[in-house]
Amino acid sequence: MINCESDDQRYRRRHRLIHRLLNQRGRYSAASAKRVHDAAADLGYFKNRSAADLASQRNHTIGVINYPAETNANDQVIQGIMAEANRLAMDVMIMYAARDDQAVIAKTVQNMIERRVFAVMFLSVRPDQAIIDTLRRANIYPQEVASASDLNISSISSDDFQIGYQATNLLFQRGYWRVAFAGADPQQDIIGRYRYAGYTAALQQQSAAPILTIKGVIIFARI
């Protein structure tokens, strides 16, 4: 019987052999192992982590979706994520999306899912509940960082009540009589809601009362 093997079949067979050797699996001779390892070293071969993850059904990559802000406020957070991932021998994949553009966020999340990350960290990016649920159905852990929401998602953020409270107190302590709250909408933004609560708590301590409203911004002063 004549066994005809196509070039494609030979390639696939050799590829499987090389994969077994470099991952130390299956049976092979010592001579074959030496030849493959020497060739891999000469070619500067490195293991494809994504392919290895796919084969092992385990993920080693953390996805980070960052907000392209004009400031570098998130740089230290990213450095911390990278340092911890390096310590744990994990990879980090960073993509960008507008903070509240759900269509762009959803597309970015789909790219993360296709790359088989095991977690997605939203850095100052606010996904809606549908996007969060999509990640959970894909068995990917979602988390908001440097932000917060009232949706069903874990979050790591600053104490926004204390930010509003301490900032307002500091201004009164430095002699300011009129202190306004601006830059966040307590009706729409959960961060603004907590900061506004801290702001009003500090005002109550100072016996401050509203004296003027300009374009929706309430200015308070001591009585």
C-alpha positions in Angstrom: 0.0 0.0 0.0 1.3 3.5 -0.9 0.7 6.2 1.7 0.4 9.6 0.1 0.8 12.4 2.5 0.1 16.0 1.3 2.4 18.9 2.3 -0.4 20.3 4.5 -0.7 17.0 6.3 3.1 16.8 6.9 3.1 20.4 8.1 0.3 19.7 10.6 2.0 16.5 11.8 5.3 18.3 12.4 3.6 21.2 14.0 1.9 18.8 16.5 5.3 17.2 17.2 7.0 20.5 17.8 4.1 21.6 20.1 4.4 18.4 22.2 8.2 18.9 22.4 8.2 22.5 23.4 5.4 21.9 25.9 7.0 18.7 27.2 4.0 16.5 26.4 3.6 13.1 24.7 6.3 10.7 23.5 9.4 11.6 21.5 13.0 10.6 21.3 15.8 12.5 23.0 17.4 13.2 19.6 14.2 14.7 18.3 13.8 16.9 21.4 17.4 18.2 21.0 16.9 19.1 17.4 13.7 20.9 18.0 15.0 22.8 21.0 18.1 23.8 19.2 16.1 25.0 16.2 13.7 26.9 18.5 16.7 28.7 20.2 18.3 29.6 16.9 15.0 31.0 15.6 14.2 32.9 18.8 11.1 30.9 19.2 8.7 32.1 21.9 5.6 30.4 23.2 2.3 31.8 21.8 0.5 32.5 25.1 -2.9 32.8 23.4 -2.5 29.5 21.6 -1.3 27.8 24.8 -4.3 29.3 26.7 -6.7 27.9 24.1 -5.2 24.5 24.3 -5.1 24.3 28.1 -8.5 26.0 28.5 -6.9 28.4 31.0 -6.5 32.1 30.6 -3.5 34.2 31.6 -4.5 37.6 30.2 -6.2 40.5 32.0 -8.0 43.0 29.8 -8.0 46.7 30.6 -10.3 49.2 28.9 -8.9 52.6 29.5 -10.5 56.1 29.0 -8.4 58.2 26.6 -8.3 61.3 28.9 -6.2 64.3 28.2 -4.5 63.9 31.5 -2.3 61.0 32.8 -4.5 60.5 35.8 -4.8 56.7 35.2 -1.1 56.1 34.5 -0.3 55.1 38.1 -3.3 52.7 38.1 -2.1 51.1 34.9 1.5 50.8 36.3 0.1 49.1 39.4 -1.9 46.7 37.3 1.1 45.9 35.1 3.4 45.4 38.2 1.0 43.0 39.9 0.3 41.1 36.6 4.1 40.7 36.1 4.5 39.4 39.6 1.8 36.7 38.9 3.2 35.9 35.5 0.2 37.2 33.7 -0.3 39.3 30.6 -2.1 42.6 30.3 -4.0 43.7 27.2 -5.0 47.4 27.1 -7.6 48.9 24.8 -9.3 52.3 24.7 -13.0 53.4 24.7 -14.9 56.5 25.3 -16.2 56.7 28.8 -20.0 56.5 28.1 -20.2 55.4 24.5 -21.8 52.1 24.9 -21.5 51.1 21.2 -17.7 51.6 21.3 -17.4 49.9 24.7 -19.4 46.9 23.5 -17.2 46.5 20.4 -14.0 46.8 22.6 -15.4 44.2 25.0 -16.2 41.8 22.1 -12.5 42.2 21.0 -11.5 41.3 24.5 -13.8 38.2 24.5 -12.3 37.0 21.2 -8.8 37.3 22.7 -9.9 35.1 25.6 -9.0 37.3 28.6 -10.2 36.0 31.9 -11.1 39.5 33.4 -11.9 42.9 32.1 -11.1 46.0 34.1 -12.9 49.2 33.1 -10.6 52.1 34.0 -12.8 55.2 34.2 -15.0 53.6 31.6 -18.7 53.0 32.4 -20.3 50.0 30.7 -24.1 49.4 30.8 -25.7 46.3 32.4 -26.0 44.6 29.0 -22.2 44.7 28.5 -21.6 43.5 32.0 -24.0 40.6 31.4 -22.3 39.8 28.1 -18.9 39.4 29.9 -20.5 37.2 32.6 -22.0 34.9 30.0 -18.5 34.5 28.5 -17.2 33.6 32.0 -15.1 36.8 32.1 -15.0 38.7 35.4 -15.9 42.4 35.0 -14.7 45.2 37.4 -14.8 49.0 37.4 -11.6 50.7 38.5 -11.3 54.4 39.4 -15.1 54.7 39.0 -18.3 53.4 40.5 -21.8 52.6 39.4 -25.0 51.3 40.9 -25.1 48.4 38.4 -24.3 44.8 39.2 -20.5 45.0 39.0 -17.6 45.0 41.4 -15.8 48.3 41.7 -12.6 49.9 43.1 -12.9 53.6 43.7 -12.1 56.4 46.0 -14.4 57.4 48.9 -16.4 60.0 47.0 -18.4 61.0 50.1 -15.2 61.9 51.9 -13.9 63.7 48.9 -16.9 66.0 48.8 -17.0 66.3 52.6 -13.3 67.1 53.2 -12.9 69.4 50.2 -15.9 71.5 51.4 -14.6 71.6 55.0 -11.2 72.7 53.8 -12.6 75.6 51.9 -14.6 76.8 54.9 -11.5 76.4 57.2 -9.5 78.6 54.8 -12.0 81.4 55.2 -14.2 80.9 52.2 -17.8 81.9 52.9 -19.4 80.8 49.6 -18.8 77.3 48.4 -20.4 75.9 45.2 -20.8 72.4 44.0 -20.2 71.9 40.3 -18.7 69.5 37.8 -20.9 66.4 38.5 -24.6 65.7 38.3 -26.0 64.1 41.4 -29.1 63.0 39.5 -27.2 61.1 36.8 -23.8 60.2 38.2 -23.3 57.9 41.2 -19.9 59.5 41.9 -21.5 62.9 41.8 -24.3 61.6 44.1 -21.8 60.5 46.8 -19.7 63.7 46.5 -22.8 65.9 46.7 -23.8 64.0 49.8 -20.4 64.7 51.4 -20.7 68.3 50.3 -24.1 68.8 51.9 -23.0 67.0 55.1 -20.1 69.5 55.5 -22.5 72.4 54.8 -24.8 71.2 57.6 -21.9 71.2 60.0 -21.1 74.8 59.0 -24.8 75.9 59.2 -24.6 77.0 55.6 -27.7 77.9 53.6 -28.3 78.3 49.9 -28.1 81.9 48.7 -27.9 81.8 44.9 -28.5 79.5 42.0 -26.6 80.1 38.7 -27.4 77.7 35.8 -28.3 74.9 38.2 -25.3 75.4 40.4 -26.3 76.1 44.0 -24.0 78.4 46.0 -24.0 78.1 49.8 -22.8 80.5 52.4 -22.5 80.5 56.2 -25.4 82.0 58.0 
